[in-house]
Amino acid sequence: MTKKEQFLAFVLVGALAQDYATNSNDLPLMMRMAASIPEEEIPENPMNAAKVFLAFCNGVVKRPHKWMLKVARN
């Protein structure tokens, strides 16, 4: 698996758990945001990066990290 695939898998599991726990439907938006981050911008540890990303999406962290602001150019 590539680093981006690992990151997206961790985000999927975490976002699904958050949706279930809070009875929300934020999973599609979180996955769209996560998928737009280029692989080269994702930090070396995809599991930790997903944890930080989910904390931002959940409102625990007020400002996003710089690597979250990069958008993939297709």
LOZATOR-263441 format. One record per residue: x, y, z of N, C-alpha, C in turn. Coordinates in pm, whole numbers, padded with zeros to 5 digits, always signed. Example, Ala and Ser with C-alpha at 12.3 -4.5 7.8 and 13.67 -1.06 7.14 Angstrom:
+01319-00569+00780+01230-00450+00780+01320-00330+00780;+01285-00225+00708+01367-00106+00714+01290+00003+00787;
// end
This chain:
+00084-00119+00000+00000+00000+00000+00088+00125+00000;+00043+00223-00073+00117+00349-00072+00086+00425+00056;+00163+00527+00080+00142+00609+00201+00004+00674+00197;-00040+00719+00079-00171+00783+00068-00283+00681+00092;-00268+00561+00041-00369+00457+00063-00380+00424+00212;-00267+00415+00279-00269+00389+00424-00337+00503+00497;-00303+00626+00461-00363+00745+00522-00515+00743+00503;-00559+00718+00380-00703+00716+00353-00774+00603+00427;-00708+00489+00441-00769+00377+00515-00788+00414+00662;-00686+00477+00722-00697+00519+00862-00803+00628+00879;-00809+00720+00784-00911+00826+00790-01050+00763+00777;-01066+00668+00687-01195+00602+00668-01244+00537+00797;-01157+00460+00860-01195+00391+00984-01225+00492+01095;-01141+00593+01109-01163+00694+01214-01287+00777+01190;-01310+00817+01065-01429+00897+01033-01556+00816+01051;-01550+00689+01015-01665+00601+01034-01698+00586+01182;-01595+00571+01264-01615+00560+01409-01672+00690+01466;-01622+00805+01418-01675+00933+01464-01821+00950+01423;-01854+00913+01299-01992+00923+01253-02085+00837+01338;-02040+00717+01368-02121+00626+01448-02139+00679+01591;-02030+00730+01648-02035+00777+01788-02117+00905+01803;-02112+00992+01703-02183+01120+01714-02312+01125+01634;-02346+01014+01569-02468+01005+01488-02471+01117+01383;-02358+01134+01314-02349+01236+01210-02325+01170+01075;-02308+01250+00973-02282+01198+00840-02170+01279+00775;-02058+01291+00844-01945+01371+00795-01844+01290+00715;-01861+01160+00709-01765+01072+00642-01737+01113+00498;-01837+01137+00414-01807+01172+00274-01723+01299+00261;-01753+01400+00341-01677+01524+00335-01533+01504+00382;-01515+01431+00493-01380+01406+00543-01298+01326+00442;-01359+01229+00377-01287+01149+00278-01251+01233+00156;-01341+01321+00114-01312+01408+00000-01196+01502+00034;-01197+01556+00155-01088+01645+00197-00956+01568+00206;-00959+01449+00263-00837+01369+00278-00783+01325+00142;-00872+01291+00051-00829+01245-00081-00765+01357-00162;-00796+01481-00130-00739+01593-00206-00597+01627-00163;-00549+01569-00054-00412+01596-00007-00315+01510-00089;-00216+01573-00153-00120+01494-00232-00035+01402-00144;+00005+01290-00200+00081+01191-00123+00211+01248-00069;+00277+01331-00147+00407+01385-00102+00394+01481+00016;+00274+01530+00043+00253+01621+00156+00215+01549+00285;+00173+01425+00275+00134+01347+00393+00260+01313+00473;+00261+01338+00603+00379+01306+00685+00415+01158+00679;+00535+01127+00725+00590+00991+00714+00505+00885+00783;+00441+00918+00893+00359+00821+00965+00212+00845+00929;+00156+00765+00836+00019+00789+00791-00086+00772+00902;-00061+00684+00997-00158+00665+01105-00164+00789+01193;-00050+00845+01227-00047+00966+01308-00104+01084+01229;-00074+01090+01099-00128+01197+01014-00281+01190+01010;-00335+01068+01001-00480+01052+01000-00540+01095+01133;-00472+01063+01242-00520+01103+01375-00525+01255+01387;-00422+01322+01339-00417+01468+01343-00524+01527+01252;-00540+01470+01134-00642+01516+01039-00782+01501+01099;-00811+01388+01160-00942+01366+01221-00966+01458+01340;-00862+01487+01415-00875+01582+01526-00912+01719+01474;-00852+01759+01363-00888+01888+01302-01033+01885+01253;-01072+01780+01185-01209+01770+01133-01312+01766+01245;-01273+01714+01361-01365+01703+01474-01366+01830+01559;-01280+01926+01528-01279+02052+01600-01187+02056+01721;-01109+01952+01743-01017+01948+01856-00901+02045+01833;-00855+02053+01709-00747+02142+01669-00810+02257+01590;-00778+02380+01627-00843+02495+01565-00793+02527+01426;-00662+02514+01404-00606+02547+01273-00548+02423+01209;-00562+02408+01076-00504+02292+01009-00353+02307+00996;-00284+02195+00988-00140+02196+00962-00119+02232+00815;-00002+02282+00782+00027+02326+00645+00010+02213+00544;+00046+02090+00582+00034+01980+00487-00112+01949+00454;-00204+01986+00540-00347+01962+00513-00401+02061+00411;-00337+02173+00394-00385+02278+00306-00345+02257+00160;-00252+02168+00136-00208+02141-00001-00317+02066-00073;-00339+02099-00199-00443+02034-00278-00376+01967-00399;-00417+01844-00427-00362+01771-00540-00405+01837-00670;-00314+01849-00759-00343+01906-00892-00350+01792-00992;-00464+01780-01054-00482+01672-01154-00481+01727-01292;
// end
